[in-house]
Amino acid sequence: EVVWYANKFAASLAKGERVVLSLCDLGREATVWLNGKQVDARENAMGSFLVDVTDTVKRVGTNNLVIRAGAGAAVARTGLSVRPTVLIADLVATTDLEAGNMQVAVALNNAGEAAEVTLLAELTAMDTGKVLTRVPVKVQAAAGESVHNVALAVNDYISWDYDNPYLYNITVTATVADAVDA
């Protein structure tokens, strides 16, 4: 009922870069080790989540990643990436059909000091690729976790249903100075 995944990878990372492990759908329980140190353990590890491994990864040389996850886990979708100090940890979109708008709650993770961040939310029709709306918002991202809302007005909004589930694509980018996370 469990899957063990191990991978050795070489790294060549500049000092000061934030390093994040992206994990997805690891099952009911998951434990993650990097270079022999446990970096994450959680119950209900469904969905995507990020683990900051900046202090654990060997910046030069070989790293050893081990994951213990539930059967059927999507360990092949695991990725390691260099990210800016402020990154998008999660986003949730909700709709108000009567008002014809969409609210996007963007969770930011800031590993540094408080910073001004420009969030750019873009809503695209999946069938045509046409950008329906684009909204920039400047927010203050405190150190640690913070959540910020972006309102998107949508003319002629079409409601999701089982026959037509793929209607819109939401892209959000967070920019701090020259560093961008999407």
N, C-alpha and C positions, 0 to 999 in steps of 0.2 A: 503493500500500500504506500510505499515511499519510493522516491527516486533520488539517487545520489548523482550529482553532476560535478565534475572536476575539470578545470581548464587552467593551463599554464599559458601566460602571455607575457611578451616582452614589452617594456615601456621605455619611452624617452620623453619625459615631460619636463617643461621648464618650471623652475621654482616659482611659487606664487599662484599657479593655476589651480583652480578648484576642480576636483575629480569626483565624478558622480557615477554610481552604478545604477543602471536602469533595470528594474525587475518587473516581470509581468506574469500574472496568473500562476502563482506557485502552489495553490491549493489551500487546504484548511490550515496547515501549519507549515512554517518554513523557517529555516535557520541558514544564515549565510556567514561564511568565514572568508577572510582575505588574509593571506600570509600567516595562517594559524590563529588569527585573532577574530573572534566573533564580532561581526559588524552590524548584524540585524537578526532578530528573532521575532516572529509575530504569528498570531492566530488569524485565521481568515485572510490569507495573503492573496485574495482574488483581486483582479484589477491591476493597474500599474502603480508602482511606487518607486521613489528614488531614495538611495542611501548615499550620503556624503562619505566618501572614503579618502578624502584628502590627506588625513593624518595616518592612514594605514597603507596606502599604496606605495610601493617602491618606485620612485620616480625614474630610476635608471636600473635596468636589469629585469630579472624574471619574477613575476608575481604568480601566486597560486590561489585560485578561486575555487571554493567548494560550496555547493548548495545542497541542502537536504530539504526536499519538498514533497508535496503530495503527488500521488500517481497521476499522470496526465499533465503535469506541470509544463508550462511553456518556457523551459529553461533555454531553449534555442534562441529565444528573443531577448536574452540578457545582453546588455551592452554597457560598455564603459566609455564615458565621454568627458572631455574637458569642457567645463562650463564657466560662465562668468560668476562673479560673487553673488549677484542677485539672479535667481532663476525661478521659472514658473514651476511650482511643485504640483499644481492641480488646477483644473477649472471645471465649473459646473454651470450649465446653461439651463435656464428655466424660461417658460413663455407665459405671456398674458394674452390669450387669444382675443379677448374683447378690446384690449388697448392696441393690439397689433405690434407688440414689442417683445423683445427678448432681453433678459438680464443674464449677464455672464459674471459669475463670481470667480475671480482669479486669485489663487493662493500663491503668494510669493515667499520664497525662502531666501533670506539675506544673511550670508555668512560674515558680512562686514558691518560697518557702521551704517546708521540711517542714511538713506540716499533718495534723491528724487529720481523717479522712474517714469518713463513714458510708456504707457500701455497702448498698443494699437490693436483694436479688435476689428476683424473683417469678416463679414458674412457673405458667402458665395453660394449661388444656386448650383447644385451639383449637376443638374441636367444640361445647363448651358455654359457653366463656368463664369457667368456674369457676376461681378461684384455688386451686391445689392445695397450694402452700406459699409462704411468704413469710419470708425470712431476713435480718435486719439484722446487719451485722458492722462493727465499728469497726476501722480500720486506720490506720497511719502512712504517709502518702505522702511519700517523700523527694523532694527537688527532682530534676527530670528524670523518667526512666521507672521505673516499678515495677510488679510483678505481684502480685496478691493473689488468694487462692482462697476461694471460698464453696461450702460443701457444702449441697446440697438433698436432703432425704430425700423420696422419692416412694413413696407406698403404691400398690400395684397398677400398677406401672410397665408401660407397653406399649412394646415395642421397635419401632423404626422398620423399615419394609420398603417395597418398591416399590409395593405396593398401598395403603399407608396412610402416606405420607411426612410429612404435616403433622399432627403430634400435639400439640406443645407450643409455647408461645411463652415465651421468657425475656426479662424486662425487668430491667435493672439501672440503678439511679440512684446517683449519687455526690453526696453533699452535704457541703459545707464551709461552716460558718456558715449563711448564707442562700442561697448560690449552689448551684444544682442542675444536673447534667448527666445526660442519659439516653441 
